[in-house]
Amino acid sequence: TLAAIMLGKLSAFVIAALAALAMLGEQTYAHFYMGRDSRAYNQVALYGAVYFAMAALAIFVARRLQESEASEASSRASLAKAEKLNAHIIQYMSTGVLVVDRNNRIAQINHAAWVQLGMPSGALHSQLEEICIPLSKLLRIWRRNAQSKPTPFRIATNAPELLPAFIAIVPDKQLTLIFLED
């Protein structure tokens, strides 16, 4: 079985053939030199058939394992491409998008949100309170009562009104997705 996985199908059959021949040789020696009954050849033939059946089964399992590994690698590559595409789309969409952790630290921010919040330096991994106090207050209210409807806010008197929408994306880790519409 291990030979089929490690060495390929030809090796599995070669090992099965060698095992069957070794048993046949041992039975032949026992028959001619030790006077063993010739009916034991049937048992040797049965063992040989079992060896070849096991080799065939091992080859089948090895092939399925290789196909499964190739499929998994392909799926992983497709998922990585999809994640990269999603990140690119989110980064360049016109809606502001932020991800804030349970400690109100900004885990992700797209370009639109960065611009809408006044292009703060070092926004990524900063406390939301340091970047935008009104948004931080609205998030705190929403976390206490998810049914509360957020109100629009401005980061400055001459800035456009921003309307946030909050979504808990990973409840156990308390990550919150924030959309900012102007």
C-alpha positions in Angstrom: 0.0 0.0 0.0 2.7 2.4 0.9 4.6 1.5 -2.2 1.7 2.6 -4.4 1.6 6.0 -2.7 5.3 6.6 -2.5 6.6 4.9 -5.7 3.7 4.6 -8.1 1.5 1.9 -9.5 4.2 -0.1 -11.3 6.2 -0.5 -8.0 3.1 -1.7 -6.2 2.5 -4.5 -8.7 6.2 -5.4 -8.7 6.2 -5.7 -4.9 3.0 -7.8 -5.1 4.6 -10.1 -7.7 7.8 -10.4 -5.7 5.8 -11.4 -2.6 3.8 -13.9 -4.6 6.9 -15.4 -6.2 8.6 -15.6 -2.8 5.7 -17.5 -1.4 5.6 -19.8 -4.4 9.3 -20.4 -4.1 9.0 -21.2 -0.4 6.1 -23.6 -1.1 8.0 -25.3 -4.0 11.0 -25.7 -1.7 8.8 -27.1 1.0 7.1 -29.5 -1.4 10.2 -31.0 -3.0 12.6 -30.9 -0.1 10.4 -31.2 3.0 7.6 -33.3 1.5 4.8 -30.8 2.1 1.4 -31.5 0.5 0.9 -30.0 -2.9 -2.6 -28.7 -1.9 -0.8 -25.8 -0.2 -0.3 -24.3 -3.7 -4.0 -23.3 -3.6 -3.3 -21.2 -0.5 -0.3 -19.6 -2.1 -2.3 -18.7 -5.2 -5.0 -17.2 -3.0 -2.4 -15.1 -1.1 -0.9 -14.0 -4.4 -4.3 -12.9 -5.6 -4.8 -11.0 -2.4 -1.5 -9.3 -2.8 -2.4 -8.1 -6.3 -5.9 -7.0 -5.1 -4.3 -5.0 -2.3 -1.8 -3.4 -4.8 -4.7 -2.4 -7.1 -6.7 -1.0 -4.1 -3.6 0.9 -2.9 -3.1 2.3 -6.4 -6.8 3.4 -6.5 -6.5 5.1 -3.0 -3.2 6.7 -4.0 -4.7 8.2 -7.2 -7.7 9.5 -5.2 -5.4 11.0 -2.7 -3.4 12.8 -5.4 -6.5 14.1 -7.0 -7.8 15.3 -3.7 -4.6 17.1 -3.0 -4.6 18.7 -6.4 -8.2 19.8 -6.0 -7.5 21.3 -2.6 -4.4 23.2 -3.9 -6.6 24.5 -6.7 -9.3 25.6 -4.3 -6.8 27.3 -2.1 -5.4 29.2 -5.1 -8.9 30.2 -6.2 -9.8 31.4 -2.7 -6.6 33.5 -2.5 -7.4 35.1 -5.8 -11.0 35.8 -4.7 -9.8 37.3 -1.4 -7.3 39.5 -3.3 -10.1 40.6 -5.7 -12.5 41.4 -2.9 -9.8 43.4 -1.1 -9.2 45.3 -4.3 -12.9 46.0 -4.9 -13.4 47.1 -1.3 -10.3 49.4 -1.4 -11.5 51.2 -4.4 -15.3 51.4 -3.9 -16.9 54.8 -3.3 -18.5 53.7 0.0 -16.3 54.1 3.0 -15.6 50.8 4.7 -13.9 50.2 8.1 -13.4 47.2 10.2 -13.1 47.9 13.9 -12.2 45.3 16.6 -13.8 44.9 20.1 -11.3 47.4 21.4 -12.3 50.1 18.9 -9.0 49.7 17.0 -9.3 50.1 13.2 -8.3 46.7 11.7 -9.0 47.8 8.1 -10.0 51.0 6.3 -10.5 51.6 2.6 -9.5 54.7 0.6 -13.0 56.2 0.6 -13.3 55.9 4.4 -9.9 57.4 4.8 -10.8 60.4 2.6 -14.3 60.8 4.3 -12.6 60.9 7.7 -10.3 63.6 6.7 -7.3 61.6 5.6 -5.9 61.0 9.1 -2.3 59.8 9.2 -1.8 56.4 10.7 -5.5 55.5 10.7 -4.9 51.8 10.4 -4.5 50.2 13.8 -5.4 53.4 15.5 -8.2 53.8 18.1 -11.4 55.0 16.4 -11.7 57.7 19.0 -8.4 59.2 17.8 -9.6 59.3 14.2 -13.3 60.3 14.6 -15.0 60.9 18.0 -18.5 61.2 16.5 -18.3 57.9 14.8 -16.8 56.3 17.9 -19.8 57.5 19.9 -22.3 56.2 17.4 -20.5 52.8 17.4 -20.6 52.6 21.2 -24.4 53.4 21.1 -24.9 50.7 18.4 -23.0 48.1 20.4 -25.2 48.7 23.4 -28.4 48.5 21.2 -28.0 47.1 17.7 -31.6 48.2 16.9 -30.7 51.8 17.3 -30.7 53.8 14.1 -27.4 55.7 13.6 -27.7 59.4 12.9 -25.6 61.3 10.3 -22.5 63.2 11.5 -19.9 65.6 10.2 -16.2 65.5 10.9 -16.0 69.3 10.4 -18.6 72.0 9.8 -17.7 72.3 6.1 -17.5 68.5 5.6 -20.3 66.4 4.1 -22.7 64.5 6.3 -21.7 60.9 6.8 -24.3 58.2 7.6 -22.8 55.1 9.2 -24.2 51.6 9.0 -22.9 49.0 11.5 -22.7 45.2 11.0 -21.2 42.6 13.4 -19.2 40.4 11.1 -17.6 38.1 13.6 -19.7 38.1 16.8 -17.3 36.0 18.8 -14.4 38.2 18.1 -16.6 41.3 18.1 -15.4 42.7 14.8 -17.7 45.4 13.4 -18.0 46.4 9.8 -18.8 50.1 9.3 -20.1 51.5 6.0 -19.9 55.3 5.6 -22.3 56.9 3.1 -21.9 60.6 2.2 
